[in-house]
Amino acid sequence: MAVTTPNFSGYWKAWADKAMKRYENDLTESFLGKGTGLPKIDLNCSSAQFKEKFFEKNIKFIPGGLNIQEYGWANVSHEFYGIDPGDARIRLFQNGEVTKEEYVFLVQDGDSVRSLYKEGAVDEALKNGATLVVTRYDRSSIFVSALCQELSTITGERCVGNAYIATGGNGTFGKHWDRHCVFVLQLLGRKLWRIYPPTLELPLQFQTSKNRKDACPLEPAFERVVEAGDIIYIPRGWWHEAIPLEGEPTMHIAAGIHTTSIYEYLRWVGARKAPQLPSARQSIGGEASTEELLKAYDDFHHEFMSPQNLEEFKRTQLKITHSQKPVKFEILFAAP
């Protein structure tokens, strides 16, 4: 059986090397700290203004806020080629998730077994309305990694990016909310977005929309066809759906902003500090008096409000993505 890699551009091989060289050269200065370089995000407001007016509060649409310039389908082909087909990060959706066996097979490669794509399987699925999802695309793309790092700097929080590629169909997950804030970065093509007000404000990690689909409001607060270069900020808890336009190839990055909640700090104090309190180790049974409960509450409150404990907790959290800095061999081994 012949083996192929999904061909997003139709003629990617000849053009890809030139495009990749152009955008990687542009990125070099950015990663080495010698200039502004690419990419560049403009939220049309300062970081402080964004946090005050929008962060975890309101949606924000920024037309043309993303500087993508030379990024194209050939770049995607290059990046996608470097991901093992058997990697769990690669998933196909069409009326539910498509099993790996439908588009990937195993072959013996010397002393190891490797995964390969079945010839034309992913190409055909995409043509028929499937959506290709690659989680943590920032691990495979210098360009997307730089975008996530910039958003991490803007928000002061950890940021990771998932890629969504389609050319029609009904989208991936239907109406739902995310338990983290999302920056929609439309890299290529167009897509219809509908965003609805939240019915559960600031949901935590275990509070999903899976069994609450009927609760989604009928009227969207935002409905628009988003173009390449546009950005949408969606606070966690806001319902949304993304619908590809029939026959139009599209790719966006869902850049997730992963924050740490007060609830998690409460749990941390309860797990790390409360066991050290004699008042908290008292048996509650039928013997604990109101005074004993109040004593335990006061002791816990003291630990919870301790600046030292808050700083210790913050140090345990990965607040900002540690971006992989690429090794630039063309610079490292350049002739003097």
N, C-alpha and C positions, 0 to 999 in steps of 0.2 A: 504493500500500500504506500502510495506517495504521501509525503508529509509536507504540509505547508504551514506557514505562519499567517494569521489573518492579515489581509492586505487592505489597510484603511484608505490608502491614497490611490491605489490602482497602478501607480508608477513610482512607488516610494523609493526604490533602491537607488536609482541614479540621483534623485533630488535630495534624498535624506542626508547623505554625507555633507553636501554643501550647506543645507539648512542647519544641521547640527553644529557644523563648524562655526557658522555665523553666530548662532545664539549662545553657544558655549564660550566663544571668545568674548561676547558681550557680558556674559555672567562672570568671567574670570576676575575682572576688577572688583566686582561686588563682593565676591567670596574672599578675595585677598585684602579687602579693606582699602583699596587704592582709589576708589571712585564710587559713584552712585550705581552704575551698571543697571542690569535688568534682573528681575522684574521690578515693577514699581506699582504700589497700590496708593490710590488717592481717595480717601473717604469723604473728601470735600468738607472736612472739619478736623480740628486737632484731636489728638488722642483723649485729652481731658474732656473736650466737648462731647465726643462720642460716648465716653463712659457716663457722663452726666445725663445726657438726653436720650440715649438709645440702649446702652448695654443692659440686657435683661429687662428692657422696658418696652421698646417700640421697634417695629421693622424700619429699615432704611434702605432705599433704593438709590444706587449711585450709577447712573448711566455713564459708560465710558471711563469708569474709575480704575480699570485694569489695563496696564500697559503690556500688551502681548506681542506686538510687532511681528517678529519673524516666526513665532510658534505656529506650527501647522500639523496636518495629519501625518506628514512624514516623520516629525519628531515623535509623535505618539507611537508610530510603528517601531522606531528605534528603541524607545523605552519599553514597549510591550514585549519586544523580542527578548529582552534580558530577564523576564520573569518566567520561572519554571511553570509550564502548563499545569502541573499537578499542585502548585501552590494554592493553599486554601484561600488566599487573598483574591483569587480570580473566580468569579461566579457569574453565571448566566441566568437571567430571569425572563420567563415568558409564561404568564399565567401561573406563577409560582416558580420556584428554583428548578433549573434544568440540572439533572444529575451529571456528574463529571464523566461518567461512562459514555454519555451521548456525544461528547466532543473531544475526549482525551483517551489515549490508550498508552499502554506501557510497552517498552522494548528493552531488550538486554543490550547494554552498552559496555562491553568489556566486563569488568568485575562488578558493575553496578546496574541498577535498573533505573531508567529515566522515563519521564512523561513526554509525549508528543501530541500535537493536535491532529485529529482526524482531518484528512484533506477536505477543505472547504466547509467544515462543520460550523465554525464560528461565523465565517462570512455569510453562510446561508441563513443562520439563525438571526443575525443582525438585519439582513434584508427582509426577513419575515416578521420583524417587529420585536425581537428580543432586545434586552438591555444588558450590556456587559458592565459589570461592576468590579472595580479593582480597589480593595481596601488598602489603606496606607500607601497610596500612590506616591506620597512624598518620599518613600524609601527607594523608589525606582526612578524618580525624575528630579534632576538638579533644579529644573525650572520650578516645579511644584513645591519642592522642599524650600526653595527661597521664598516663595509666596507665603507658605505656612510660617516660616521664621519671621517674616515681616509682620504678619497678623499677630503672632505671638508677642512681638515687641510692642505693637500698638495696644493690645489688650492687657499685657502683663500676665497672660495665662498660656497654658499648654495648647498647642494647635497641631492637628494632624489632618491629612487630606485624603478623601476617597474619590475615585474617578467614576463617572457614569457616561457611557457611550451608547448611542442608539441612533436609529434612522427611521423612527416611527414607532408604532405600538402604543400600549396603554401606560407606559411608565413602569416603575418597579414596585413600589409599596402602597400606592393609592394614598388616600388621605390619612395622615398620621402626624404625631408630634415627635420631636426629638427631645431627649433628656439632657441635651447640651445645646448651646448656641451654635448656629451655623452661618458661615459666610458662603453664599453661592457665588462661585467664580466661573462665569461663562467663558470658557476658553475658545470654543469653536462652534460655529453654527448658532441656531436659535432654539429656544424651548419656551413653552407656555407654562407660567407659574401662577398658581392660586394660593393665597395665604389667608388664613382665617384666624380670628381672635382666639385666645386661649380659653379653655374651660377648666383647666387646672393650672394655676399659676406656679411657675418654677418647679416642674416635676423633678423628683429625685430619681436615681438610677433604677429603682425597682418600680417606679410608677409609669407604666407604659400605656400607650393608647390602643393596644391590641384588642381589648374587649370593650372599647368605648367608642367605636366608630360612629354610632348613632348620635353621639353627643356633639359632633362637629357642627358648628353653625352653618346655616344655609348660604348666607351672603359672605363672599370673601371681602377682606379688608384691602386686598391687593390682587389684581389680575392683570397680567401683562405678558406679552411675548418678549423675552429677554434676549438681547443681541450679544454677539461676541464682544468681550471687553466690559460688559456690565457686571455689577456686583449687587447682590441682595444680602442684607443682614437679617437673619430670622432668630429672634430670641427663643430660648428653650421654652417648650410648652405651646408655641403657636402652631396650630394645624397648618399643613401645607400639602400640596401635590404638584408634581412636575410631569408635564405631558409633552413628549416629543412631537414634532410636527411631521406629518406623513411625508416620507421621501426626502427629508432634510437631515443629513448627518449632523449630529450634535455631541458635544462633550462639555461637561461641567465638572468642577471640583467642589465637593461639599467639604469645606474646611471647618472641622469641628473644633470649637473652643471648649476645653474641658476644665471646668472650675472646681473648686473645693467648697462645699457648703458648710454653713454653721452646724447643720445636722451631723455632718461627718466629724466636726470638731467636738460636738457633744459626745458622740460615740467614742472618740479617741480619749477624751478625758475620763469617760466611764470605764474604758478598758485599761487605760494606763495609770490613772491617778486614783480613781475611786477605791481600788483594792488596797491601797496603802492607808486608807482612812479607817480607823477603828470604828467610827460611828457608822460607816457604810457596811461594815462586816457584821453588824448586829443582826440577830435573827429577827425577822419581822413577825412571824407567827401570830399568836394572839396576845403576845406580851409587849410588843413595842408600843411605847406611849407616844402621845403627840409630841412631847418634849424631845424624845429620842429621834423621831422623824425630823423634827425641825433642826436638831443638831446635825444630823446627816446632811440635810439640805443646805444648811449654812456652810458646812465644810466643803461640800461639792461646789457650791457657788464660789467659794474662795478659790478653789483650784481652777474653775472655769474662767474666772476673771483674771487669773494670774498672767501678766505680760510675759513672764518667762515660759510658761506652759504654751501660750499662743505661739511664741517664736519657735519653740521646740517642735510644735506640730507643723508649722510652716516649713521647717527644714526637712521634714519627712515627706513632704509633697513635692512632686516634680512639677514645678510651676510653669516653667518655660521649656519648650522643646529644645533638646540639645541636638542641633542640626549637624548632620554629617558633612564635614568639609571635604570636598572632592580633592583627590590628589591630581594635580595638573601636570601630567608627565611632559606635555609639550613645553611647559615653562621650566620644569625641573631639569630636563635634559636639553634645553635650548643651547645652541652654540653661543659662546661669549661674543 
